[in-house]
Amino acid sequence: MEKKKQAVKLIKDKLNKKTFLSYKEIAEITGYHPKYILKLKRDVINGDISFVHGNKNRIPANIMSEEEKAKIIGLYKKSNVSIRKFCNFYNKRSYSCIYNLLKENNLLK
């Protein structure tokens, strides 16, 4: 986030003619791509600049509910199949999602 603030400051200085750096030089200083610097310039001119990510403090759309977690754990405890076959049977969540759930509940060796 500090790089973005530095880039915005340099862009504002360039727009106010306080510096003679080119946008390519600003990109090299901050480590951003020159196209992103031009996007930031557009945002500074329009007053749309934001230093906070838009999805901050939002709940993910694909989060697993507690009921679904309990259902998966209950089904897995009753079954005698491998985790691969169980994932193919359940087929609503990915293998890694189910694997991580079962591992954090100490159901896998």
C-alpha positions, -999 to 999 in steps of 0.1 A, spaced: 0 0 0 29 23 6 41 18 -30 6 30 -42 7 61 -20 42 69 -33 30 64 -69 0 87 -63 22 113 -47 46 112 -77 18 114 -102 2 144 -84 36 161 -84 39 154 -121 4 168 -128 12 199 -107 45 203 -126 66 199 -95 87 171 -110 100 162 -145 99 125 -140 82 105 -168 55 80 -161 79 53 -171 104 65 -145 76 66 -119 68 31 -128 104 20 -123 107 38 -90 75 22 -76 78 -11 -92 44 -9 -110 38 -15 -147 36 17 -168 0 9 -178 -10 7 -141 6 41 -135 -15 56 -163 -46 40 -147 -36 56 -114 -32 89 -132 -67 86 -146 -80 78 -111 -62 108 -96 -76 131 -122 -111 118 -117 -108 118 -79 -116 80 -77 -83 70 -60 -88 45 -32 -62 30 -9 -85 3 5 -94 -28 -14 -130 -30 -25 -136 -65 -11 -121 -57 24 -143 -69 52 -167 -88 29 -176 -124 35 -166 -147 5 -195 -157 -17 -185 -194 -17 -180 -198 20 -191 -231 35 -219 -229 60 -216 -247 94 -245 -269 85 -227 -281 53 -195 -287 73 -214 -308 98 -231 -327 70 -198 -335 53 -181 -346 85 -211 -368 94 -212 -384 60 -174 -390 60 -175 -406 95 -202 -430 83 -184 -440 51 -155 -464 46 -143 -450 13 -111 -431 5 -113 -393 4 -111 -393 -34 -142 -415 -37 -159 -395 -11 -152 -362 -30 -166 -378 -62 -197 -389 -43 -203 -355 -26 -195 -336 -58 -206 -301 -45 -172 -290 -32 -136 -294 -45 -113 -320 -33 -90 -295 -15 -120 -279 2 -132 -312 16 -97 -324 24 -89 -293 44 -121 -295 63 -115 -332 72 -79 -325 81 -87 -296 105 -112 -319 122 -85 -347 126 -104 -372 104 -74 -379 81 -42 -396 90 
